[in-house]
């Protein structure tokens, strides 16, 4: 097969304060006509820098290409002028960026943003561009394209915005599409839809794809060949089957081992250090909890709608579901970060709804939260010592400066960081380290119950494994109880004792972890499990996406009937219209 792109011995450095940082070193690979090449590795491995260098999107300074070539259809892109690259971008090479909201213009209608490329590169008239833009929206699976064409980015869900990005990238029928982490922040069902859409478009248009990701399950289902990068270098290259069946480099092996799999048995949990009460009453009781948001003009969103469950001391209850199902709102309402519309939350038999502000402040010492984004939840102007110390000061946990400093250092060591990190700022840490700082702050007040709100979604798989191990060790050592909110069902299975599945504000299924995964009862649970990418090319290749409506699906919870797609015999994928 003919190679349309050849990257040869590419090296890229960044310069700051007279210091050189080598981001990419001697990277070489090729992309053939009609194939999908996966580039995998952790954050900082050089994946995105390589992609942006191909597109000539890195500003110089501070970046500089130190050596190598990027040959596209035999022509070196480094020799092209800025004007020539403007013509190549969009027309010949399209790119899908990681965050669609920051990549789309919030002040422009969706249709107009697709038309721009069509008018510039294909010289279409306004009417022709409008018709083509609507066709592209249909091609990427956006319903009611004529209406959606006139809407703004904020009126679309995350998955729909990503589809718009695909439509823009493919509008001019480029021969190469670079997808930079296109599904990282998406739920498993939306991810499955996006990946399915990309494969369908590739089949129709014959487009070559470079898929940049750290999710090896996605790679197994999408890619023909794989390039593994670490610390700016290519450490291994091979077919997808070769990489998964017989990886050669220790780093590749570590990446594969770090990814949790649904078909693996859950490791037995150590007995919790918590002493149960004499009557064995649950630590937390949630009764008919409701959280409704009034948008005005008669519009009410029932984010949490009659949710009930218990959590016993020392237990981990996992809550899974797609974005918008009410998981995070449930966690925040339990802690009274949002005031409940109705229902009751009991902690050790005490009704939290009846507590005054002062009483609730005292109670929050025992009930804490780990937030989803470790960077946004840490004050960028405060040193780590002050971030952790603030919690200590608020609840009068220490009596002197010396005791305060000792406790901060003790907490840092507890979460696997060095006491020397105390005087640094959040931006000086990696994502995984920032999440550890957030956990240290949470532990500072010696809580008993912690709501973990998507604490892994922004992290690489190997870092996720480290954080999960840390949470499990802390639970055993300190006797903690967790409400673990996530959309990664594979990880939830391995950390949770029981799992609750939420859909449109309701819990549709709740069972022991192993039982729920082995014998899911609700159609929505089955759709979530079926959508999870498996790190096994043989399994992923057998998934056949056939758009069908299963009329036999039962709806015992009174939920709106959804459209489902059969992905494997007996397994259905929910499709959001």
RAKA-V310435 format. One record per backbone hydrogen bond with DSSP energy under -0.5 kcal/mol. CO is the residue of the C=O (numbers start at 1). NH is the residue of the N-H. If there is no record, write none. Layout:
BEGIN
co: {CO | CO}
nh: {NH | NH}
END
This chain:
BEGIN
co: {2 | 2 | 4 | 5 | 6 | 6 | 7 | 7 | 8 | 10 | 11 | 11 | 12 | 12 | 13 | 14 | 16 | 19 | 20 | 21 | 21 | 24 | 27 | 29 | 31 | 31 | 32 | 35 | 35 | 36 | 36 | 36 | 37 | 38 | 38 | 39 | 40 | 42 | 45 | 46 | 47 | 48 | 49 | 50 | 51 | 52 | 52 | 53 | 59 | 62 | 64 | 64 | 67 | 69 | 70 | 70 | 71 | 71 | 72 | 75 | 75 | 76 | 77 | 81 | 82 | 83 | 84 | 85 | 87 | 88 | 88 | 89 | 92 | 92 | 93 | 94 | 95 | 96 | 98 | 99 | 100 | 104 | 105 | 108 | 109 | 110 | 111 | 112 | 113 | 114 | 115 | 116 | 117 | 117 | 118 | 118 | 125 | 126 | 127 | 128 | 129 | 130 | 131 | 132 | 133 | 134 | 135 | 136 | 137 | 138 | 141 | 144 | 144 | 145 | 147 | 148 | 149 | 151 | 152 | 153 | 157 | 158 | 159 | 160 | 161 | 162 | 163 | 164 | 165 | 166 | 167 | 168 | 170 | 175 | 176 | 177 | 177 | 178 | 178 | 179 | 179 | 181 | 183 | 187 | 188 | 189 | 190 | 191 | 192 | 193 | 194 | 195 | 196 | 197 | 198 | 199 | 200 | 201 | 202 | 208 | 209 | 209 | 210 | 210 | 211 | 211 | 212 | 213 | 214 | 215 | 216 | 217 | 218 | 219 | 224 | 225 | 226 | 227 | 227 | 228 | 228 | 230 | 232 | 233 | 233 | 236 | 238 | 239 | 240 | 241 | 242 | 249 | 250 | 251 | 252 | 253 | 254 | 255 | 256 | 258 | 261 | 274 | 277 | 283 | 284 | 285 | 285 | 286 | 286 | 287 | 289 | 289 | 290 | 290 | 291 | 291 | 292 | 293 | 293 | 296 | 298 | 299 | 299 | 300 | 301 | 301 | 304 | 307 | 309 | 311 | 311 | 312 | 315 | 315 | 316 | 316 | 316 | 317 | 318 | 319 | 320 | 322 | 325 | 326 | 327 | 328 | 329 | 330 | 331 | 332 | 332 | 333 | 342 | 344 | 345 | 345 | 346 | 346 | 347 | 350 | 350 | 351 | 352 | 356 | 357 | 358 | 359 | 360 | 362 | 363 | 363 | 366 | 366 | 368 | 369 | 370 | 372 | 373 | 375 | 378 | 379 | 382 | 383 | 383 | 384 | 385 | 386 | 387 | 388 | 388 | 389 | 390 | 391 | 392 | 393 | 400 | 401 | 402 | 403 | 404 | 405 | 406 | 407 | 408 | 409 | 410 | 411 | 412 | 413 | 418 | 419 | 420 | 421 | 422 | 424 | 425 | 426 | 430 | 431 | 432 | 433 | 434 | 435 | 436 | 437 | 438 | 439 | 440 | 442 | 443 | 448 | 449 | 450 | 450 | 451 | 451 | 452 | 452 | 454 | 456 | 460 | 461 | 462 | 463 | 464 | 465 | 466 | 467 | 468 | 469 | 470 | 471 | 472 | 473 | 474 | 475 | 475 | 481 | 482 | 482 | 483 | 483 | 484 | 485 | 486 | 487 | 488 | 489 | 490 | 491 | 492 | 497 | 498 | 499 | 500 | 500 | 501 | 501 | 503 | 505 | 506 | 506 | 509 | 511 | 512 | 513 | 514 | 515 | 522 | 523 | 524 | 525 | 526 | 527 | 528 | 529 | 534 | 536 | 536 | 537 | 539 | 540 | 542 | 543 | 544 | 545 | 546 | 546 | 548 | 549 | 550 | 555 | 563 | 565 | 565 | 566 | 567 | 568 | 571 | 571 | 573 | 574 | 575 | 575}
nh: {4 | 33 | 73 | 31 | 8 | 71 | 9 | 29 | 69 | 27 | 66 | 67 | 23 | 24 | 64 | 21 | 19 | 16 | 22 | 14 | 23 | 12 | 10 | 7 | 4 | 5 | 35 | 37 | 209 | 38 | 224 | 225 | 211 | 40 | 227 | 213 | 229 | 45 | 232 | 50 | 51 | 52 | 53 | 54 | 55 | 57 | 58 | 56 | 63 | 15 | 13 | 66 | 11 | 8 | 72 | 77 | 6 | 73 | 75 | 72 | 77 | 79 | 80 | 85 | 86 | 87 | 88 | 89 | 91 | 92 | 93 | 91 | 175 | 176 | 90 | 178 | 97 | 180 | 100 | 103 | 104 | 106 | 108 | 153 | 113 | 114 | 115 | 116 | 117 | 118 | 119 | 120 | 121 | 122 | 122 | 124 | 129 | 130 | 131 | 132 | 133 | 134 | 135 | 136 | 137 | 138 | 139 | 140 | 142 | 141 | 143 | 147 | 148 | 149 | 150 | 151 | 111 | 110 | 155 | 156 | 161 | 162 | 163 | 164 | 165 | 166 | 167 | 168 | 169 | 170 | 171 | 171 | 173 | 208 | 94 | 179 | 210 | 96 | 180 | 181 | 212 | 184 | 186 | 191 | 192 | 193 | 194 | 195 | 196 | 197 | 198 | 199 | 200 | 201 | 202 | 203 | 204 | 205 | 206 | 177 | 37 | 211 | 179 | 212 | 39 | 213 | 181 | 41 | 216 | 219 | 220 | 221 | 222 | 223 | 240 | 38 | 238 | 40 | 229 | 235 | 236 | 233 | 25 | 230 | 235 | 228 | 226 | 243 | 244 | 245 | 246 | 253 | 254 | 255 | 256 | 257 | 258 | 259 | 259 | 260 | 264 | 276 | 280 | 348 | 311 | 287 | 346 | 288 | 309 | 344 | 306 | 307 | 341 | 342 | 303 | 304 | 294 | 295 | 301 | 299 | 300 | 295 | 296 | 302 | 293 | 303 | 291 | 289 | 286 | 283 | 284 | 315 | 317 | 482 | 318 | 497 | 498 | 484 | 500 | 486 | 502 | 325 | 505 | 330 | 331 | 332 | 333 | 334 | 335 | 337 | 338 | 336 | 290 | 287 | 352 | 353 | 285 | 348 | 350 | 347 | 352 | 354 | 355 | 360 | 361 | 362 | 363 | 364 | 365 | 366 | 367 | 448 | 449 | 451 | 371 | 453 | 374 | 377 | 378 | 380 | 382 | 426 | 386 | 387 | 388 | 389 | 390 | 391 | 391 | 392 | 393 | 394 | 395 | 397 | 396 | 404 | 405 | 406 | 407 | 408 | 409 | 410 | 411 | 412 | 413 | 414 | 415 | 417 | 416 | 421 | 422 | 423 | 424 | 385 | 384 | 428 | 429 | 434 | 435 | 436 | 437 | 438 | 439 | 440 | 441 | 442 | 443 | 444 | 445 | 446 | 481 | 368 | 452 | 483 | 370 | 453 | 454 | 485 | 457 | 459 | 464 | 465 | 466 | 467 | 468 | 469 | 470 | 471 | 472 | 473 | 474 | 475 | 476 | 477 | 478 | 479 | 480 | 450 | 317 | 484 | 452 | 485 | 319 | 454 | 321 | 489 | 492 | 493 | 494 | 495 | 496 | 513 | 318 | 511 | 320 | 502 | 508 | 509 | 506 | 305 | 503 | 508 | 501 | 499 | 516 | 517 | 518 | 519 | 526 | 527 | 528 | 529 | 530 | 531 | 532 | 532 | 536 | 539 | 540 | 541 | 542 | 543 | 544 | 545 | 546 | 547 | 548 | 566 | 550 | 551 | 553 | 558 | 575 | 567 | 573 | 546 | 544 | 571 | 567 | 568 | 565 | 576 | 563 | 577}
END
